[in-house]
Amino acid sequence: MKQLGSRLRTLREGLGISQSKFAEVIGSTQSSINRYENGQAAPTIELLRKYADYFDVSMDYIFARCDEPQGKLYQAKPPVGDNPELAKFVEMCFDPESPMHDKLKHEYPAAIRTPVGRTAAGHLYFYPVNTGVF
């Protein structure tokens, strides 16, 4: 359980989110998040799914069965079709040699920290923070 807690803490701290803010985002409490991260309690499968979805990692990664996150979006290939402008934008964002890629890598975590509401299904949604990127 310590390995699980360590992985959960690393994910949360990787985005610079406090325990209380993250608890609010996933519908838990700060004290529960603290107990999970310190190996004093085990989160439910439903809560672990929320972690996996929020951080876009696999359950195997959360359970420390592998060291590669491999979330759903890691293999995402945006459909650009016959739109050369969109293809150029996607390449610019995801090409590690692109200056935009580096800027997005540093600016994106700030944009996903602040939930602004819930969808009809109860899922949190976020607006990008005005970082000057777009």
C-alpha positions in Angstrom: 0.0 0.0 0.0 3.0 2.3 0.5 3.9 2.0 -3.2 0.4 2.9 -4.2 0.4 5.9 -1.9 3.8 7.1 -3.2 2.5 6.9 -6.7 -0.6 8.9 -5.9 1.4 11.6 -4.2 3.9 11.8 -7.1 1.1 12.2 -9.6 -0.6 15.0 -7.5 2.6 16.8 -6.7 3.8 16.5 -10.3 1.1 19.0 -11.2 1.6 21.1 -8.1 -1.9 20.5 -6.7 -2.5 20.7 -3.0 -4.2 17.8 -1.2 -7.2 19.9 -0.4 -7.6 21.2 -4.0 -7.3 17.7 -5.4 -9.8 16.4 -2.9 -12.2 19.0 -4.1 -11.7 18.1 -7.7 -12.3 14.4 -7.2 -15.0 14.7 -4.5 -13.0 13.5 -1.5 -11.5 15.1 1.6 -8.0 16.4 2.3 -7.6 14.0 5.2 -8.6 11.0 3.0 -6.1 12.1 0.3 -3.4 12.3 3.0 -4.2 8.9 4.4 -4.1 7.3 0.9 -0.8 9.0 0.1 0.7 7.8 3.4 -0.5 4.3 3.0 -2.8 4.5 6.0 -6.0 3.7 4.0 -6.9 2.2 0.7 -8.9 4.3 -1.9 -11.9 2.7 -3.5 -11.6 1.5 -7.1 -13.9 4.3 -8.1 -11.6 6.8 -6.6 -8.6 5.2 -8.3 -10.4 5.5 -11.6 -10.8 9.2 -11.0 -7.0 9.4 -10.4 -6.3 7.5 -13.6 -8.7 9.7 -15.6 -7.5 13.0 -14.1 -3.8 12.2 -14.6 -4.3 10.2 -17.8 -2.4 7.2 -16.5 -3.3 3.5 -16.5 -4.4 1.6 -13.4 -1.3 -0.6 -13.8 0.8 2.6 -13.4 -1.2 3.6 -10.3 -0.7 0.2 -8.8 3.0 0.3 -9.6 2.8 -2.7 -11.9 4.7 -0.7 -14.5 6.7 2.5 -14.8 5.1 3.7 -18.0 1.9 5.8 -17.5 0.3 4.8 -20.9 -2.9 6.6 -20.4 -5.6 6.9 -23.1 -4.3 10.2 -24.4 -0.6 9.1 -24.6 -1.4 7.4 -27.9 -3.9 10.0 -29.1 -3.6 10.8 -32.8 -5.8 13.8 -33.5 -7.8 13.5 -36.8 -6.4 16.2 -39.0 -7.9 14.9 -42.2 -7.4 17.2 -45.2 -6.8 20.3 -43.1 -3.1 21.3 -43.6 -3.4 24.2 -41.0 -4.6 21.8 -38.3 -1.9 19.3 -39.3 0.8 22.0 -39.0 -0.6 23.1 -35.6 -0.7 19.5 -34.2 2.9 18.9 -35.4 4.0 22.2 -33.9 2.5 21.3 -30.5 3.7 17.7 -30.3 7.1 17.9 -32.1 9.7 18.0 -29.2 11.9 20.2 -31.4 9.3 22.9 -31.7 9.5 26.0 -29.4 5.7 25.8 -29.0 6.0 22.2 -27.7 8.3 23.4 -24.9 6.0 26.3 -24.1 2.9 24.2 -23.9 4.7 21.6 -21.8 5.3 24.3 -19.2 2.0 26.2 -19.5 -0.5 23.4 -19.8 -0.4 22.2 -16.1 -1.5 25.6 -14.9 -4.4 25.5 -17.3 -5.8 22.3 -15.9 -5.6 23.1 -12.2 -8.8 25.2 -11.9 -12.1 23.5 -12.4 -14.8 25.9 -13.4 -17.9 23.8 -13.3 -19.5 20.4 -13.9 -21.1 18.9 -16.9 -24.7 17.5 -16.8 -23.2 14.1 -16.0 -21.3 15.6 -13.0 -17.8 15.6 -14.5 -15.6 18.6 -13.8 -14.6 20.8 -16.7 -11.9 23.4 -17.0 -11.2 26.6 -18.9 -7.7 27.3 -19.9 -6.0 30.0 -17.8 -5.0 33.0 -19.9 -1.3 32.2 -20.2 -0.6 34.0 -23.5 -0.1 30.7 -25.3 -3.2 31.0 -27.5 
